[in-house]
């Protein structure tokens, strides 16, 4: 049986979703990764799950999409579990940049030449090098197993078409990776590290998978449905802080004001959002605004947060 607020959400969500969907025509589907350009520009879907496992789906929630930058939250957590805070933040900073997610400008301009945070591309590439494993495939399989555990979906896998498309067009990411290697930030062979990075970005999910992962974060690493602690609380705290300050690229401040929830977006149009202690939310809307976030998805989350007073601020 749905709780009163969930009942109200279920009643109003179709109307809000259709209202937000009108914004899709004002954005563009990501095309710099050619395979992503095939995404439906007018799609919008959302899945919300509560602490009792009750859920609501609306719109195109069953659409498969790749995690892209949403995966960076979980590779950060896994790297922290593998190495500890001191080792991770010796190579990656803790600050927002204000720059585009794929910018390498400050790697050279700002000493000591480490990425500003783990959620921009340079930082996530550095983090990918810290995942434990004897080779790129074992590291990638550990990330995949972790995502399967958190989503409670053993069938999660890589979208190999997207993976190959990313790898074939990743000139800028390669430039950053070689620069990081030259600066002593990157562990291991550049191409092996990039392979791990491309694979975790290309994990195929639905909104329900993302919502379940978000629910674990909303409960500080505890799966409320089983009572199992899957992530140390401290590492979830770190991840949620980065999601709040850096999770929506260089629109994170605007998102904090308008929505006020920890979130992480990806250029496939996915957004993972949490209402701490209450809900995990997965959303997809491939039409992106100029900052690389789902244009209709952000609007829908703003409507929900303001209607139900979810903002942390």
C-alpha positions as CSV (number, residue, x, y, z in Angstrom):
1,X,0.0,0.0,0.0
2,X,1.4,3.4,-1.0
3,X,2.1,6.0,1.6
4,X,0.0,9.2,1.4
5,X,2.7,11.3,-0.3
6,X,3.4,8.5,-2.8
7,X,-0.3,8.3,-3.6
8,X,-0.4,12.0,-4.2
9,X,2.7,11.7,-6.5
10,X,1.1,8.9,-8.4
11,X,-2.1,10.9,-8.9
12,X,-0.3,14.1,-10.2
13,X,2.8,12.7,-11.9
14,X,1.2,12.0,-15.3
15,X,0.1,15.7,-15.6
16,X,3.5,17.0,-14.5
17,X,5.3,14.7,-16.8
18,X,3.3,15.8,-19.8
19,X,3.9,19.4,-18.9
20,X,7.7,18.9,-18.6
21,X,7.8,16.8,-21.8
22,X,6.9,19.9,-23.8
23,X,10.5,21.2,-23.1
24,X,12.0,18.3,-25.0
25,X,11.8,20.3,-28.3
26,X,14.0,23.0,-26.8
27,X,17.0,20.7,-26.3
28,X,19.2,18.4,-28.3
29,X,20.2,14.7,-28.1
30,X,24.0,14.2,-27.4
31,X,25.7,13.5,-30.7
32,X,29.5,13.7,-29.9
33,X,29.2,10.0,-29.0
34,X,27.5,8.9,-32.3
35,X,25.5,6.0,-30.8
36,X,23.8,8.4,-28.4
37,X,22.4,10.4,-31.3
38,X,19.9,7.6,-31.9
39,X,18.1,8.3,-28.6
40,X,14.5,9.5,-28.9
41,X,14.4,13.2,-28.4
42,X,10.9,13.3,-27.1
43,X,11.2,10.6,-24.5
44,X,10.7,11.3,-20.7
45,X,10.3,8.7,-18.0
46,X,10.7,8.5,-14.2
47,X,10.7,5.8,-11.6
48,X,10.4,6.5,-7.8
49,X,11.0,3.9,-5.1
50,X,10.4,4.3,-1.4
51,X,12.0,2.7,1.7
52,X,9.3,-0.1,1.7
53,X,10.0,-1.0,-2.0
54,X,6.8,0.6,-3.2
55,X,7.4,2.3,-6.6
56,X,5.8,4.5,-9.2
57,X,6.7,4.5,-12.9
58,X,5.5,7.0,-15.4
59,X,6.2,7.8,-19.1
60,X,9.1,6.2,-20.8
61,X,10.6,4.7,-17.6
62,X,11.2,1.4,-19.4
63,X,13.5,2.9,-21.9
64,X,17.1,1.5,-21.8
65,X,19.9,4.0,-21.7
66,X,23.5,4.0,-20.7
67,X,24.7,5.4,-17.3
68,X,27.4,7.7,-18.7
69,X,28.4,10.1,-16.0
70,X,26.0,8.6,-13.4
71,X,28.4,5.7,-13.2
72,X,31.1,8.1,-11.8
73,X,29.3,8.2,-8.4
74,X,29.7,4.5,-8.0
75,X,33.3,4.2,-9.4
76,X,34.2,6.9,-6.8
77,X,32.6,4.9,-4.0
78,X,34.3,1.7,-5.2
79,X,37.7,3.4,-5.4
80,X,37.2,4.7,-1.9
81,X,36.4,1.2,-0.7
82,X,39.5,-0.2,-2.5
83,X,42.0,2.6,-1.5
84,X,40.6,4.8,1.3
85,X,40.1,8.6,1.3
86,X,43.7,9.7,1.6
87,X,44.9,7.8,-1.5
88,X,42.0,8.8,-3.6
89,X,42.1,12.5,-2.7
90,X,45.9,12.6,-3.2
91,X,45.1,12.3,-6.9
92,X,41.7,14.0,-7.3
93,X,40.4,17.2,-5.7
94,X,37.2,18.0,-3.9
95,X,36.1,21.3,-5.5
96,X,33.6,22.3,-8.3
97,X,35.3,23.7,-11.4
98,X,32.6,25.9,-13.1
99,X,33.9,24.5,-16.4
100,X,32.4,22.0,-18.8
101,X,32.6,18.4,-17.7
102,X,35.1,17.6,-20.5
103,X,37.4,20.6,-20.0
104,X,41.0,20.1,-19.3
105,X,41.8,23.8,-19.0
106,X,42.6,23.8,-15.2
107,X,44.7,20.7,-15.3
108,X,47.5,22.9,-16.7
109,X,46.6,26.2,-15.2
110,X,46.0,25.2,-11.5
111,X,48.7,23.4,-9.6
112,X,49.3,20.7,-8.6
113,X,47.6,19.6,-11.9
114,X,45.1,17.1,-10.5
115,X,41.5,17.0,-11.5
116,X,39.3,19.3,-9.4
117,X,36.8,16.6,-8.5
118,X,35.8,12.9,-9.4
119,X,32.7,13.8,-11.4
120,X,34.3,15.6,-14.3
121,X,35.8,13.5,-17.0
122,X,39.4,14.0,-16.0
123,X,38.6,13.1,-12.4
124,X,36.6,10.0,-13.3
125,X,39.4,8.8,-15.6
126,X,41.8,9.1,-12.7
127,X,39.3,7.3,-10.4
128,X,39.0,4.5,-13.0
129,X,42.7,3.9,-12.6
130,X,42.2,3.2,-8.9
131,X,39.7,0.4,-9.2
132,X,41.4,-2.8,-7.9
133,X,42.0,-5.6,-10.4
134,X,44.7,-7.3,-12.3
135,X,43.7,-5.9,-15.7
136,X,41.1,-3.7,-17.4
137,X,38.5,-6.4,-17.8
138,X,38.7,-7.5,-14.2
139,X,38.4,-3.9,-13.0
140,X,35.4,-3.4,-15.3
141,X,33.8,-6.6,-14.1
142,X,34.2,-5.5,-10.5
143,X,32.4,-2.2,-11.3
144,X,29.6,-4.1,-13.2
145,X,29.2,-6.5,-10.2
146,X,28.9,-3.6,-7.8
147,X,26.3,-1.9,-10.0
148,X,24.4,-5.2,-10.2
149,X,24.4,-5.5,-6.4
150,X,23.2,-2.0,-5.8
151,X,20.5,-2.2,-8.5
152,X,19.4,-5.7,-7.4
153,X,19.6,-6.6,-11.1
154,X,22.0,-9.4,-12.0
155,X,21.3,-8.9,-15.8
156,X,22.9,-5.4,-16.0
157,X,25.5,-5.3,-18.8
158,X,27.5,-3.1,-21.1
159,X,25.9,-1.7,-24.2
160,X,28.8,-2.7,-26.5
161,X,27.6,-0.5,-29.4
162,X,27.8,2.6,-27.1
163,X,31.1,1.4,-25.6
164,X,32.7,1.1,-29.1
165,X,31.3,4.4,-30.2
166,X,32.7,6.1,-27.1
167,X,36.1,4.5,-27.6
168,X,36.3,5.4,-31.3
169,X,35.5,9.1,-30.7
170,X,37.3,9.8,-27.4
171,X,40.1,12.1,-28.6
172,X,39.6,14.7,-25.9
173,X,39.4,12.0,-23.1
174,X,42.6,10.5,-24.4
175,X,44.3,13.8,-24.3
176,X,43.3,14.3,-20.7
177,X,44.3,10.8,-19.8
178,X,47.8,11.2,-21.3
179,X,48.2,14.6,-19.6
180,X,47.2,12.9,-16.3
181,X,49.7,10.1,-16.9
182,X,52.4,12.7,-17.6
183,X,51.6,14.5,-14.3
184,X,51.8,11.3,-12.3
185,X,48.1,11.2,-11.5
186,X,47.1,8.1,-13.6
187,X,48.0,4.6,-12.5
188,X,48.6,2.0,-15.1
189,X,48.5,2.1,-18.9
190,X,46.4,4.9,-20.4
191,X,44.4,2.7,-22.8
192,X,43.6,0.1,-20.1
193,X,42.3,2.9,-17.8
194,X,40.2,4.4,-20.6
195,X,38.8,1.0,-21.3
196,X,37.5,0.8,-17.8
197,X,36.1,4.3,-18.1
198,X,34.3,3.6,-21.4
199,X,32.8,0.4,-20.0
200,X,31.4,1.8,-16.8
201,X,29.9,4.7,-18.8
202,X,28.3,2.3,-21.2
203,X,26.4,0.1,-18.7
204,X,22.8,-0.1,-19.9
205,X,20.0,0.5,-17.3
206,X,16.4,1.6,-16.9
207,X,15.0,4.2,-14.6
208,X,14.1,1.4,-12.1
209,X,17.8,0.3,-11.9
210,X,18.9,3.9,-11.3
211,X,16.1,4.4,-8.7
212,X,17.2,1.3,-6.8
213,X,20.8,2.5,-6.7
214,X,19.7,5.9,-5.6
215,X,17.6,4.3,-2.8
216,X,20.8,2.8,-1.3
217,X,22.5,6.2,-1.3
218,X,19.3,7.8,0.2
219,X,19.8,5.4,3.1
220,X,23.5,6.0,3.6
221,X,24.6,2.7,2.1
222,X,22.0,0.5,3.7
223,X,19.5,-1.5,1.6
224,X,16.3,-0.7,3.5
225,X,14.6,-3.7,1.9
226,X,17.1,-6.3,3.2
227,X,18.9,-4.5,6.0
228,X,22.3,-5.2,4.4
229,X,25.0,-2.5,4.5
230,X,26.4,-2.3,1.0
231,X,28.5,0.8,1.2
232,X,30.2,2.4,4.3
233,X,28.2,5.4,5.4
234,X,31.2,7.8,5.2
235,X,31.7,7.0,1.5
236,X,28.1,7.7,0.8
237,X,28.4,11.0,2.6
238,X,31.3,11.9,0.3
239,X,29.5,10.9,-2.8
240,X,26.3,12.8,-1.9
241,X,28.4,15.9,-1.2
242,X,29.9,15.7,-4.7
243,X,26.5,15.1,-6.2
244,X,25.2,18.3,-4.6
245,X,28.2,20.5,-5.6
246,X,29.3,18.9,-8.9
247,X,26.6,16.4,-9.9
248,X,24.8,18.4,-12.6
249,X,28.0,19.6,-14.4
250,X,28.4,23.4,-14.3
251,X,24.6,23.8,-13.6
252,X,25.0,22.3,-10.1
253,X,24.5,25.6,-8.3
254,X,21.3,26.3,-10.3
255,X,20.0,22.8,-9.6
256,X,20.7,23.2,-5.9
257,X,18.6,26.3,-5.8
258,X,15.8,25.1,-8.0
259,X,15.6,21.4,-6.9
260,X,17.8,21.2,-3.8
261,X,18.6,17.5,-3.9
262,X,21.8,15.4,-4.5
263,X,21.8,14.3,-8.1
264,X,24.0,13.0,-10.9
265,X,23.2,13.4,-14.6
266,X,24.6,11.8,-17.7
267,X,24.7,12.8,-21.3
268,X,22.4,9.9,-22.3
269,X,19.7,12.0,-20.5
270,X,19.7,10.0,-17.3
271,X,19.4,11.6,-13.8
272,X,19.9,9.8,-10.5
273,X,18.3,11.8,-7.6
274,X,17.8,11.0,-4.0
275,X,15.4,12.4,-1.3
276,X,17.5,11.4,1.8
277,X,16.0,8.8,4.0
278,X,12.9,8.5,1.7
279,X,13.2,8.0,-2.0
280,X,15.4,6.9,-4.8
281,X,14.6,8.4,-8.2
282,X,15.7,7.4,-11.7
283,X,14.8,9.5,-14.6
284,X,15.6,9.6,-18.4
285,X,15.0,12.3,-20.9
286,X,17.6,12.3,-23.8
287,X,16.9,15.9,-24.9
288,X,19.7,17.9,-23.2
289,X,20.0,21.6,-22.3
290,X,23.2,23.6,-23.0
291,X,24.8,22.3,-19.8
292,X,24.3,18.7,-20.8
293,X,21.4,17.8,-18.5
294,X,18.0,16.5,-19.4
295,X,16.0,19.6,-20.1
296,X,12.6,18.0,-19.4
297,X,14.0,15.9,-16.6
298,X,15.3,18.9,-14.6
299,X,11.9,20.6,-15.1
300,X,10.1,17.6,-13.8
301,X,12.3,17.2,-10.7
302,X,11.9,20.9,-10.0
303,X,8.1,20.5,-10.0
304,X,8.3,17.5,-7.7
305,X,10.7,19.1,-5.3
306,X,8.8,22.3,-5.0
307,X,5.4,20.7,-4.7
308,X,6.5,18.3,-1.9
309,X,9.1,20.6,-0.2
310,X,12.0,18.1,-0.8
311,X,14.8,20.7,-1.0
312,X,17.5,20.2,1.6
313,X,18.0,23.9,1.8
